[in-house]
Amino acid sequence: MAFISSKIEKYEAETDILISSDHPVFKITGLKKDSVLKLSKIATLNRRLIAGEIGKVGPLLSMEINKKIHKILTL
């Protein structure tokens, strides 16, 4: 699980992914406004603690996330 913030002015290109309303997968994410996925703030949770989902990331965003995480971990 990664932290998501709608405070896009705190976007850090090296570790974050900007999900703006014009992003190709924005509609399936369930987000209400432009947001930043903070990949420097990742946590693990037991599935029992998750009440539900707000949306999906889709294959395109999933690839972006995986590339960014790989880059972060090899810094």
Buried (B, 14 or more C-beta within 10 A) or exposed (E): EBEBBEEBEEBEEEBBBBBEEEBEBBEEBEBEEBBBBBBEEEEEEEEEEEEEEEEEBBEEBEEBBEEBBEEEEEE
